[in-house]
Amino acid sequence: MSTERASEAAILVSVSSTLRTVVMPALDGGTSDAGGADDAVRTSVVQLIGIVEHASKRLPDPGRRRLAELQAALDRLAANDIVVASGPGEPLAIASAALVASVGRSDIAADQVRAVLHPVLVEQLDEELASTMPLIDAFRGRLRDA
């Protein structure tokens, strides 16, 4: 017999499985006038499934790594007049200000800001969307296959 505690991921997988195999079938065969559970109750269960499945599969928080990547990009632009004028401050604030200041400009400094910051931010956004898309579906009431 093991004396180790169940991991958080194992607990979340168990919760998801129970919601999918016990609660959802009970709701879908419920006793409301429409022959199933209230739509709001069903949607809430779908959202709970989405949350626990997301939590059981998520990787360590990428926040520090993303800020470091953004800071490295800003460091490459340290001599850029737009970036200099946008700082000092947090990397996200500086990057945002620099990108906004570059809108409508077609000079070398603006082109550099876009060329360096845009790919970093788009990659980070794509990574975040890939991670959270199941949550978006769940909050729309759509249950993904297990």
DSSP file with accessible surface (Angstrom, degrees, kcal/mol):
  #  RESIDUE AA STRUCTURE BP1 BP2  ACC     N-H-->O    O-->H-N    N-H-->O    O-->H-N    TCO  KAPPA ALPHA  PHI   PSI    X-CA   Y-CA   Z-CA
    1    1 A M              0   0  228      0, 0.0     2,-0.2     0, 0.0     0, 0.0   0.000 360.0 360.0 360.0 132.8    0.0    0.0    0.0
    2    2 A S        -     0   0   86      1,-0.1     0, 0.0     2,-0.1     0, 0.0  -0.549 360.0-165.0 -81.7 142.9    1.3    3.4   -1.0
    3    3 A T        +     0   0  137     -2,-0.2     2,-0.2     2,-0.1    -1,-0.1   0.312  53.7 115.2-106.1   6.2    1.5    6.1    1.6
    4    4 A E        -     0   0  167      1,-0.1     2,-0.1     3,-0.0    -2,-0.1  -0.516  68.7-117.1 -78.5 144.0    2.0    8.9   -0.9
    5    5 A R        -     0   0  225     -2,-0.2     2,-0.1     1,-0.1    -1,-0.1  -0.460  34.4-100.5 -73.1 151.1   -0.6   11.6   -1.3
    6    6 A A        -     0   0   64     -2,-0.1    -1,-0.1     1,-0.1     2,-0.0  -0.469  42.2-114.3 -68.5 141.9   -2.4   11.9   -4.6
    7    7 A S     >  -     0   0   68     -2,-0.1     4,-2.3     1,-0.1     5,-0.2  -0.322  21.2-112.3 -72.3 162.3   -1.1   14.7   -6.8
    8    8 A E  H  > S+     0   0  152      1,-0.2     4,-2.6     2,-0.2     5,-0.2   0.909 120.1  54.0 -60.5 -40.2   -3.2   17.7   -7.6
    9    9 A A  H  > S+     0   0   41      1,-0.2     4,-2.5     2,-0.2    -1,-0.2   0.919 107.8  49.5 -61.7 -42.0   -3.2   16.5  -11.2
   10   10 A A  H  > S+     0   0   48      2,-0.2     4,-2.1     1,-0.2    -1,-0.2   0.901 111.1  49.6 -64.5 -40.1   -4.5   13.1  -10.2
   11   11 A I  H  X S+     0   0   87     -4,-2.3     4,-2.5     2,-0.2    -2,-0.2   0.936 111.4  48.8 -63.1 -44.7   -7.2   14.6   -8.1
   12   12 A L  H  X S+     0   0   40     -4,-2.6     4,-2.7     1,-0.2    -2,-0.2   0.893 109.2  52.0 -65.5 -38.1   -8.3   16.9  -11.0
   13   13 A V  H  X S+     0   0   83     -4,-2.5     4,-2.6     1,-0.2    -1,-0.2   0.916 110.2  50.1 -62.7 -40.3   -8.4   14.0  -13.4
   14   14 A S  H  X S+     0   0   71     -4,-2.1     4,-2.5     2,-0.2    -2,-0.2   0.919 110.5  48.8 -63.9 -43.1  -10.6   12.1  -11.0
   15   15 A V  H  X S+     0   0   57     -4,-2.5     4,-2.8     2,-0.2     5,-0.2   0.943 112.5  48.5 -62.3 -46.2  -12.9   15.1  -10.6
   16   16 A S  H  X S+     0   0    8     -4,-2.7     4,-2.7     1,-0.2     5,-0.2   0.931 111.4  49.7 -59.5 -46.9  -13.1   15.5  -14.4
   17   17 A S  H  X S+     0   0   59     -4,-2.6     4,-3.0     1,-0.2     5,-0.3   0.917 111.7  48.5 -60.0 -43.3  -13.8   11.8  -14.9
   18   18 A T  H  X>S+     0   0   67     -4,-2.5     4,-2.4     2,-0.2     5,-1.7   0.927 111.8  49.0 -64.4 -43.3  -16.6   11.8  -12.3
   19   19 A L  I  <>S+     0   0   25     -4,-2.8     5,-2.8     3,-0.2    -2,-0.2   0.916 117.2  42.3 -62.0 -41.7  -18.2   14.9  -13.8
   20   20 A R  I  <5S+     0   0   46     -4,-2.7    -2,-0.2    -5,-0.2    -1,-0.2   0.899 124.2  32.6 -70.9 -43.8  -18.1   13.3  -17.3
   21   21 A T  I  <5S+     0   0   92     -4,-3.0    -3,-0.2    -5,-0.2    -2,-0.2   0.694 133.9  19.3 -93.9 -19.1  -19.1    9.8  -16.4
   22   22 A V  I  X5S+     0   0   87     -4,-2.4     4,-1.5    -5,-0.3    -3,-0.2   0.763 126.0  38.0-113.9 -54.5  -21.5   10.3  -13.5
   23   23 A V  I  ><S+     0   0   48     -5,-1.7     4,-2.6     2,-0.2     5,-0.2   0.952 114.8  49.3 -72.1 -49.4  -22.8   13.9  -13.4
   24   24 A M  H  ><S+     0   0    7     -5,-2.8     4,-3.0     1,-0.2     5,-0.2   0.936 112.1  47.9 -60.0 -47.2  -23.2   14.6  -17.2
   25   25 A P  H  > S+     0   0   69      0, 0.0     4,-1.5     0, 0.0    -1,-0.2   0.903 112.2  50.9 -60.7 -36.1  -25.2   11.4  -17.9
   26   26 A A  H  < S+     0   0   65     -4,-1.5    -2,-0.2     2,-0.2    -3,-0.1   0.908 112.7  46.1 -66.1 -39.1  -27.4   12.1  -14.9
   27   27 A L  H >< S+     0   0   29     -4,-2.6    10,-1.9     1,-0.2     3,-1.5   0.918 110.8  51.7 -67.6 -44.0  -28.1   15.7  -16.2
   28   28 A D  H 3< S+     0   0   78     -4,-3.0    -1,-0.2     1,-0.3    -2,-0.2   0.782 117.5  39.3 -67.8 -22.4  -28.7   14.6  -19.7
   29   29 A G  T 3< S+     0   0   60     -4,-1.5    -1,-0.3    -5,-0.2    -2,-0.2   0.122  94.6 134.8-109.2  21.4  -31.3   12.0  -18.5
   30   30 A G    <   -     0   0   22     -3,-1.5    -3,-0.1     1,-0.1     7,-0.1   0.243  64.9-109.3 -65.1-171.8  -32.7   14.3  -15.8
   31   31 A T        +     0   0  145      3,-0.0     6,-0.1     5,-0.0    -1,-0.1   0.177  67.1 126.1-113.2  18.1  -36.3   15.0  -15.0
   32   32 A S  S >  S-     0   0   48      4,-0.4     3,-2.2     1,-0.1     5,-0.1  -0.237  77.9 -98.3 -71.6 169.5  -36.9   18.6  -16.2
   33   33 A D  T 3  S+     0   0  178      1,-0.3    -1,-0.1     2,-0.1     4,-0.1   0.829 124.7  55.7 -57.4 -32.2  -39.7   19.3  -18.6
   34   34 A A  T 3  S-     0   0  100      2,-0.3    -1,-0.3     1,-0.1     3,-0.1   0.486 121.1-106.7 -83.1   0.5  -37.4   19.2  -21.6
   35   35 A G  S <  S+     0   0   47     -3,-2.2     2,-0.3     1,-0.3    -2,-0.1   0.525  93.3  55.3  89.1   4.6  -36.2   15.7  -20.6
   36   36 A G  S    S-     0   0   14     -7,-0.2    -4,-0.4     1,-0.1    -2,-0.3  -0.869  95.3 -59.3-152.2-175.6  -32.8   16.9  -19.3
   37   37 A A        -     0   0   22    -10,-1.9    -1,-0.1    -2,-0.3   -10,-0.0  -0.260  65.5 -81.6 -71.6 159.8  -31.2   19.2  -16.9
   38   38 A D     >  -     0   0   96      1,-0.1     4,-2.5     4,-0.0     5,-0.2  -0.311  40.5-122.7 -55.8 138.6  -31.6   22.9  -17.0
   39   39 A D  H  > S+     0   0  130      1,-0.2     4,-2.8     2,-0.2     5,-0.2   0.875 111.3  53.7 -57.4 -38.0  -29.3   24.5  -19.6
   40   40 A A  H  > S+     0   0   62      2,-0.2     4,-2.2     1,-0.2    -1,-0.2   0.903 109.9  47.2 -66.1 -38.6  -27.6   26.7  -17.0
   41   41 A V  H  > S+     0   0   69     -3,-0.2     4,-2.2     2,-0.2    -2,-0.2   0.944 113.5  47.8 -67.4 -45.7  -26.8   23.7  -14.8
   42   42 A R  H  X S+     0   0   77     -4,-2.5     4,-2.5     1,-0.2    -2,-0.2   0.929 111.7  50.4 -61.2 -44.7  -25.4   21.7  -17.7
   43   43 A T  H  X S+     0   0   52     -4,-2.8     4,-2.5    -5,-0.2    -1,-0.2   0.910 108.7  52.7 -61.4 -39.4  -23.3   24.7  -18.9
   44   44 A S  H  X S+     0   0   62     -4,-2.2     4,-2.4     2,-0.2    -1,-0.2   0.909 109.6  48.3 -63.2 -40.3  -21.9   25.0  -15.3
   45   45 A V  H  X S+     0   0   14     -4,-2.2     4,-2.6     2,-0.2    -2,-0.2   0.926 110.4  51.4 -67.4 -41.5  -20.9   21.4  -15.3
   46   46 A V  H  X S+     0   0    1     -4,-2.5     4,-2.5     1,-0.2    -2,-0.2   0.923 110.6  49.6 -59.9 -42.0  -19.3   21.7  -18.7
   47   47 A Q  H  X S+     0   0   47     -4,-2.5     4,-2.5     2,-0.2    -2,-0.2   0.916 109.5  50.7 -64.6 -41.0  -17.4   24.7  -17.4
   48   48 A L  H  X S+     0   0   90     -4,-2.4     4,-2.7     2,-0.2     5,-0.3   0.917 109.9  50.5 -62.2 -42.2  -16.2   22.9  -14.3
   49   49 A I  H  X S+     0   0    0     -4,-2.6     4,-2.5     1,-0.2     5,-0.3   0.942 110.7  49.7 -60.5 -46.2  -15.0   20.0  -16.5
   50   50 A G  H  X S+     0   0    7     -4,-2.5     4,-2.3     1,-0.2    -2,-0.2   0.916 111.9  48.3 -59.3 -42.3  -13.1   22.5  -18.7
   51   51 A I  H  X S+     0   0   73     -4,-2.5     4,-2.7     2,-0.2    -2,-0.2   0.945 113.9  44.0 -65.8 -48.1  -11.5   24.1  -15.6
   52   52 A V  H  X S+     0   0   18     -4,-2.7     4,-2.0     1,-0.2    -1,-0.2   0.881 114.3  49.9 -70.5 -33.3  -10.4   20.9  -13.9
   53   53 A E  H  X S+     0   0   26     -4,-2.5     4,-1.0    -5,-0.3    -1,-0.2   0.916 112.5  48.0 -68.8 -39.7   -9.1   19.4  -17.2
   54   54 A H  H >X S+     0   0   33     -4,-2.3     4,-1.3    -5,-0.3     3,-0.8   0.949 112.8  48.3 -62.1 -47.3   -7.1   22.6  -17.9
   55   55 A A  H 3< S+     0   0   26     -4,-2.7    -1,-0.2     1,-0.2    -2,-0.2   0.858 108.7  53.8 -64.0 -33.9   -5.7   22.6  -14.4
   56   56 A S  H 3< S+     0   0   20     -4,-2.0    -1,-0.2     1,-0.2    -2,-0.2   0.732 118.1  35.1 -74.9 -18.4   -4.7   18.9  -14.6
   57   57 A K  H << S+     0   0  145     -4,-1.0    -1,-0.2    -3,-0.8    -2,-0.2   0.497  87.6 118.1-112.0  -7.8   -2.7   19.4  -17.8
   58   58 A R     <  -     0   0  159     -4,-1.3     3,-0.1    -3,-0.2    -3,-0.0  -0.302  56.1-132.7 -71.0 149.2   -1.2   22.9  -17.4
   59   59 A L        -     0   0  144      1,-0.2    -1,-0.1    -2,-0.0    -2,-0.1  -0.341  45.3 -63.7 -86.5 172.8    2.5   23.4  -17.4
   60   60 A P  S    S-     0   0  115      0, 0.0    -1,-0.2     0, 0.0     0, 0.0  -0.201  75.1 -76.4 -56.0 152.3    4.3   25.5  -14.9
   61   61 A D        -     0   0  140      1,-0.2     3,-0.4    -3,-0.1     4,-0.3  -0.292  40.6-160.3 -55.2 121.6    3.5   29.2  -15.0
   62   62 A P     >  +     0   0   30      0, 0.0     4,-2.9     0, 0.0     5,-0.2   0.405  62.6 104.2 -85.5   4.4    5.2   30.7  -18.1
   63   63 A G  H  > S+     0   0   25      1,-0.2     4,-2.4     2,-0.2     5,-0.2   0.902  80.2  44.0 -56.2 -48.9    5.0   34.3  -16.8
   64   64 A R  H  > S+     0   0  224     -3,-0.4     4,-2.3     2,-0.2    -1,-0.2   0.913 115.2  49.4 -64.7 -42.7    8.6   34.8  -15.7
   65   65 A R  H  > S+     0   0   97     -4,-0.3     4,-2.5     2,-0.2    -2,-0.2   0.932 111.4  49.8 -62.7 -42.1   10.0   33.1  -18.8
   66   66 A R  H  X S+     0   0   39     -4,-2.9     4,-2.4     1,-0.2    -2,-0.2   0.908 110.5  49.1 -65.0 -41.8    7.8   35.3  -21.0
   67   67 A L  H  X S+     0   0   63     -4,-2.4     4,-2.9    -5,-0.2    -1,-0.2   0.900 110.9  51.1 -63.7 -38.9    8.9   38.5  -19.2
   68   68 A A  H  X S+     0   0   60     -4,-2.3     4,-2.4     2,-0.2    -2,-0.2   0.906 110.1  49.5 -64.5 -40.6   12.5   37.4  -19.6
   69   69 A E  H  X S+     0   0   59     -4,-2.5     4,-2.0     2,-0.2    -2,-0.2   0.926 113.4  46.3 -62.8 -43.4   11.9   36.9  -23.4
   70   70 A L  H  X S+     0   0    0     -4,-2.4     4,-2.6     2,-0.2    -2,-0.2   0.915 111.4  51.1 -67.2 -40.8   10.3   40.3  -23.7
   71   71 A Q  H  X S+     0   0   68     -4,-2.9     4,-2.7     1,-0.2    -1,-0.2   0.904 108.1  53.0 -63.3 -39.2   13.1   41.9  -21.7
   72   72 A A  H  X S+     0   0   44     -4,-2.4     4,-1.6     2,-0.2    -1,-0.2   0.910 109.6  48.7 -62.4 -39.9   15.7   40.3  -24.0
   73   73 A A  H  X S+     0   0    0     -4,-2.0     4,-0.7     1,-0.2    -2,-0.2   0.923 111.8  48.8 -65.0 -42.8   13.9   41.7  -27.0
   74   74 A L  H >< S+     0   0    7     -4,-2.6     3,-0.8     1,-0.2    -2,-0.2   0.879 106.5  56.8 -64.7 -36.4   13.8   45.1  -25.4
   75   75 A D  H >< S+     0   0   96     -4,-2.7     3,-1.5     1,-0.3    -1,-0.2   0.870 102.1  55.4 -61.8 -36.3   17.5   44.9  -24.6
   76   76 A R  H 3< S+     0   0  158     -4,-1.6    -1,-0.3     1,-0.3     3,-0.2   0.726 111.7  45.2 -66.8 -20.3   18.1   44.3  -28.3
   77   77 A L  T X< S+     0   0    8     -3,-0.8     3,-2.2    -4,-0.7    -1,-0.3   0.131  75.5 121.8-105.5  18.4   16.3   47.6  -28.8
   78   78 A A  T <  S+     0   0   66     -3,-1.5    -1,-0.2     1,-0.3    -2,-0.1   0.787  78.0  45.1 -57.1 -28.9   18.1   49.5  -26.0
   79   79 A A  T 3  S+     0   0   93     -3,-0.2     2,-0.3    -4,-0.2    -1,-0.3   0.492  85.8 114.8 -93.3  -1.3   19.4   52.2  -28.4
   80   80 A N    <>  -     0   0    6     -3,-2.2     4,-2.8     1,-0.1     5,-0.2  -0.535  64.1-142.2 -74.1 126.7   16.1   52.6  -30.2
   81   81 A D  H  > S+     0   0  125     -2,-0.3     4,-2.3     1,-0.2    -1,-0.1   0.840  99.6  52.6 -58.3 -36.9   14.6   56.1  -29.6
   82   82 A I  H  > S+     0   0    7      2,-0.2     4,-1.1     1,-0.2    -1,-0.2   0.927 112.1  44.4 -67.4 -43.3   11.1   54.8  -29.4
   83   83 A V  H >> S+     0   0   12     -6,-0.2     4,-0.8     2,-0.2     3,-0.5   0.924 112.2  52.5 -67.3 -42.8   12.0   52.2  -26.7
   84   84 A V  H >< S+     0   0   91     -4,-2.8     3,-0.9     1,-0.3    -2,-0.2   0.932 110.9  47.7 -58.3 -43.7   14.1   54.7  -24.8
   85   85 A A  H 3< S+     0   0   84     -4,-2.3    -1,-0.3     1,-0.2    -2,-0.2   0.724 108.7  56.3 -70.5 -19.9   11.2   57.1  -24.7
   86   86 A S  H << S+     0   0   25     -4,-1.1    -1,-0.2    -3,-0.5    -2,-0.2   0.584 102.6 117.0 -88.1 -11.7    8.8   54.3  -23.6
   87   87 A G    <<  +     0   0   28     -3,-0.9     2,-0.1    -4,-0.8     3,-0.0  -0.426  14.7  58.4-109.4-176.9   10.7   53.4  -20.5
   88   88 A P  S    S+     0   0  135      0, 0.0     2,-0.3     0, 0.0    -4,-0.0   0.662  84.7  68.9 -79.9 170.2   11.7   52.9  -17.8
   89   89 A G  S    S-     0   0   50     -2,-0.1    -2,-0.1     4,-0.0    -3,-0.0  -0.976  86.1 -19.4 154.9-165.7    9.1   50.4  -16.4
   90   90 A E     >  -     0   0  133     -2,-0.3     4,-2.7     1,-0.1     5,-0.3  -0.454  61.6-117.2 -70.6 145.7    7.8   46.9  -16.7
   91   91 A P  H  > S+     0   0   13      0, 0.0     4,-2.9     0, 0.0     5,-0.2   0.879 113.8  50.4 -54.2 -41.8    8.7   45.1  -19.9
   92   92 A L  H  > S+     0   0   93      1,-0.2     4,-2.5     2,-0.2     5,-0.2   0.908 111.9  47.7 -64.8 -39.9    5.1   44.7  -20.9
   93   93 A A  H  > S+     0   0   58     -3,-0.2     4,-2.6     2,-0.2    -1,-0.2   0.918 114.1  46.5 -66.8 -42.5    4.4   48.4  -20.4
   94   94 A I  H  X S+     0   0   17     -4,-2.7     4,-2.7     2,-0.2     5,-0.2   0.941 113.9  48.0 -65.3 -45.9    7.5   49.4  -22.3
   95   95 A A  H  X S+     0   0    1     -4,-2.9     4,-2.6    -5,-0.3     5,-0.2   0.925 113.0  48.5 -61.4 -43.7    6.7   47.1  -25.2
   96   96 A S  H  X S+     0   0   67     -4,-2.5     4,-2.6    -5,-0.2     5,-0.2   0.940 113.1  46.8 -61.1 -47.9    3.1   48.2  -25.4
   97   97 A A  H  X S+     0   0   43     -4,-2.6     4,-2.6     1,-0.2    -2,-0.2   0.906 113.0  49.8 -62.4 -40.4    4.1   51.9  -25.3
   98   98 A A  H  X S+     0   0    0     -4,-2.7     4,-1.2     2,-0.2    -1,-0.2   0.915 111.8  47.4 -66.0 -42.4    6.7   51.3  -28.0
   99   99 A L  H  X S+     0   0   45     -4,-2.6     4,-0.6    -5,-0.2     3,-0.3   0.919 113.0  48.6 -65.9 -40.6    4.4   49.4  -30.2
  100  100 A V  H >< S+     0   0  107     -4,-2.6     3,-1.2     1,-0.2    -2,-0.2   0.928 109.9  52.1 -64.1 -42.7    1.7   52.1  -29.9
  101  101 A A  H 3< S+     0   0   45     -4,-2.6    -1,-0.2     1,-0.3    -2,-0.2   0.763 105.8  57.1 -65.1 -22.1    4.2   54.8  -30.6
  102  102 A S  H >< S+     0   0    1     -4,-1.2     3,-2.0    -3,-0.3    -1,-0.3   0.626  78.5 114.2 -84.3 -13.7    5.2   52.9  -33.7
  103  103 A V  T << S+     0   0  115     -3,-1.2     3,-0.1    -4,-0.6    -3,-0.0  -0.362  87.2   8.1 -62.7 130.5    1.7   53.0  -35.2
  104  104 A G  T 3  S+     0   0   82      1,-0.3     2,-0.3    -2,-0.1    -1,-0.3   0.438 103.7 116.1  81.2  -1.9    1.5   55.0  -38.4
  105  105 A R    <   -     0   0  100     -3,-2.0    -1,-0.3     1,-0.1    -3,-0.0  -0.794  40.7-176.3-100.2 146.2    5.3   55.5  -38.5
  106  106 A S        +     0   0  108     -2,-0.3     2,-0.1    -3,-0.1    -1,-0.1   0.080  45.1 116.8-127.2  25.8    7.4   54.2  -41.3
  107  107 A D  S  > S-     0   0   55     -5,-0.1     4,-2.4     1,-0.1     5,-0.2  -0.336  79.8 -99.9 -89.1 173.2   10.9   55.1  -40.1
  108  108 A I  H  > S+     0   0  126      1,-0.2     4,-2.6     2,-0.2     5,-0.2   0.897 119.9  53.8 -60.9 -42.9   13.7   52.8  -39.2
  109  109 A A  H  > S+     0   0   16      1,-0.2     4,-2.2     2,-0.2    -1,-0.2   0.928 111.4  44.7 -61.2 -45.2   13.1   53.0  -35.4
  110  110 A A  H  > S+     0   0    0      2,-0.2     4,-2.4     1,-0.2    -1,-0.2   0.904 112.3  52.0 -66.1 -41.4    9.4   52.0  -35.8
  111  111 A D  H  X S+     0   0   77     -4,-2.4     4,-2.7     1,-0.2    -2,-0.2   0.901 109.8  50.0 -61.4 -39.7   10.3   49.2  -38.2
  112  112 A Q  H  X S+     0   0   91     -4,-2.6     4,-2.2     2,-0.2     5,-0.3   0.920 109.1  51.3 -64.5 -44.4   12.9   47.9  -35.7
  113  113 A V  H  X>S+     0   0    0     -4,-2.2     4,-2.7     1,-0.2     5,-0.5   0.951 114.6  42.9 -57.9 -49.6   10.3   48.0  -32.8
  114  114 A R  H  X5S+     0   0   83     -4,-2.4     4,-1.5     1,-0.2    -2,-0.2   0.922 113.5  51.9 -63.9 -43.0    7.8   46.0  -34.9
  115  115 A A  H  <5S+     0   0   69     -4,-2.7    -1,-0.2    -5,-0.2    -2,-0.2   0.847 119.8  33.7 -65.3 -33.3   10.4   43.6  -36.2
  116  116 A V  H  X5S+     0   0   30     -4,-2.2     4,-0.8    -5,-0.2    -2,-0.2   0.898 125.6  35.7 -90.2 -45.0   11.7   42.7  -32.8
  117  117 A L  H  X5S+     0   0    0     -4,-2.7     4,-2.5    -5,-0.3     5,-0.3   0.886 106.4  63.9 -81.2 -39.1    8.7   42.9  -30.5
  118  118 A H  H  X<S+     0   0  113     -4,-1.5     4,-2.8    -5,-0.5     5,-0.3   0.927 102.9  47.0 -55.6 -50.0    5.9   41.6  -32.8
  119  119 A P  H  > S+     0   0   68      0, 0.0     4,-2.2     0, 0.0    -1,-0.2   0.900 113.0  49.7 -62.4 -37.2    7.3   38.0  -33.2
  120  120 A V  H  X S+     0   0   22     -4,-0.8     4,-2.1     2,-0.2    -2,-0.2   0.953 115.1  42.7 -64.6 -48.1    8.0   37.6  -29.5
  121  121 A L  H  X S+     0   0   44     -4,-2.5     4,-2.5     2,-0.2    -1,-0.2   0.892 113.6  51.0 -69.2 -37.9    4.5   38.8  -28.5
  122  122 A V  H  X S+     0   0   52     -4,-2.8     4,-2.9    -5,-0.3     5,-0.2   0.926 110.2  50.1 -65.6 -42.1    2.7   36.8  -31.2
  123  123 A E  H  X S+     0   0  125     -4,-2.2     4,-2.3    -5,-0.3    -2,-0.2   0.922 112.2  47.7 -61.4 -42.4    4.5   33.6  -30.2
  124  124 A Q  H  X S+     0   0   17     -4,-2.1     4,-2.3     2,-0.2    -2,-0.2   0.904 112.4  49.1 -66.5 -39.0    3.6   34.2  -26.5
  125  125 A L  H  X S+     0   0   98     -4,-2.5     4,-2.9     2,-0.2     5,-0.2   0.929 110.4  50.4 -65.2 -44.8   -0.1   34.8  -27.5
  126  126 A D  H  X S+     0   0   95     -4,-2.9     4,-2.4     1,-0.2    -2,-0.2   0.914 110.6  50.1 -59.2 -42.3   -0.2   31.7  -29.7
  127  127 A E  H  X S+     0   0   75     -4,-2.3     4,-1.8    -5,-0.2    -1,-0.2   0.922 112.1  47.6 -62.0 -43.9    1.2   29.7  -26.8
  128  128 A E  H  X S+     0   0   73     -4,-2.3     4,-2.3     1,-0.2    -2,-0.2   0.913 111.7  49.7 -65.9 -42.2   -1.4   31.1  -24.4
  129  129 A L  H  X S+     0   0   69     -4,-2.9     4,-1.9     1,-0.2    -1,-0.2   0.910 108.8  52.2 -63.9 -41.3   -4.2   30.5  -26.8
  130  130 A A  H  < S+     0   0   79     -4,-2.4    -1,-0.2    -5,-0.2    -2,-0.2   0.897 113.6  45.4 -60.9 -37.8   -3.2   26.9  -27.4
  131  131 A S  H  < S+     0   0   50     -4,-1.8    -2,-0.2    -5,-0.2    -1,-0.2   0.866 121.5  35.2 -72.7 -38.0   -3.2   26.4  -23.6
  132  132 A T  H >X S+     0   0   25     -4,-2.3     4,-1.8     1,-0.2     3,-0.9   0.525  85.5  97.4-101.0  -4.3   -6.5   28.1  -22.9
  133  133 A M  H 3X S+     0   0   68     -4,-1.9     4,-2.4     1,-0.3     5,-0.2   0.881  82.2  56.5 -55.7 -39.9   -8.6   27.2  -26.0
  134  134 A P  H 3> S+     0   0   42      0, 0.0     4,-2.3     0, 0.0    -1,-0.3   0.885 106.6  51.4 -59.6 -33.2  -10.2   24.3  -24.1
  135  135 A L  H <> S+     0   0   37     -3,-0.9     4,-2.7     2,-0.2    -2,-0.2   0.897 106.8  52.9 -67.6 -39.3  -11.4   26.8  -21.5
  136  136 A I  H  X S+     0   0   58     -4,-1.8     4,-0.7     2,-0.2    -1,-0.2   0.940 111.0  46.6 -61.5 -45.4  -12.8   29.0  -24.2
  137  137 A D  H ><>S+     0   0   25     -4,-2.4     5,-2.7     1,-0.2     3,-1.0   0.931 112.0  51.2 -60.5 -44.8  -14.8   26.1  -25.5
  138  138 A A  H ><5S+     0   0    4     -4,-2.3     3,-1.9     1,-0.3    -2,-0.2   0.905 107.0  52.8 -61.7 -39.9  -16.0   25.1  -22.0
  139  139 A F  H 3<5S+     0   0  105     -4,-2.7    -1,-0.3     1,-0.3    -2,-0.2   0.625 105.4  55.4 -76.5  -7.0  -17.2   28.6  -21.3
  140  140 A R  T <<5S-     0   0  158     -3,-1.0    -1,-0.3    -4,-0.7    -2,-0.2   0.321 125.7-106.0 -94.3   0.6  -19.2   28.5  -24.4
  141  141 A G  T < 5S+     0   0   21     -3,-1.9     2,-0.5     1,-0.3    -3,-0.2   0.604  77.0 135.9  86.4  14.5  -20.8   25.4  -23.1
  142  142 A R      < -     0   0  138     -5,-2.7     2,-0.6    -6,-0.2    -1,-0.3  -0.842  43.2-151.0-100.8 126.0  -19.0   23.0  -25.4
  143  143 A L        -     0   0   60     -2,-0.5     2,-0.2    -3,-0.1     3,-0.1  -0.819  12.7-145.8 -96.6 121.5  -17.5   19.8  -23.9
  144  144 A R        -     0   0  106     -2,-0.6     2,-0.0   -10,-0.1     0, 0.0  -0.506  30.9 -90.6 -79.7 157.5  -14.5   18.5  -25.7
  145  145 A D              0   0  159     -2,-0.2    -1,-0.1     1,-0.1     0, 0.0  -0.356 360.0 360.0 -63.7 146.6  -13.8   14.8  -26.0
  146  146 A A              0   0  105     -3,-0.1    -1,-0.1  -129,-0.0    -3,-0.0  -0.145 360.0 360.0 -69.4 360.0  -11.7   13.4  -23.2
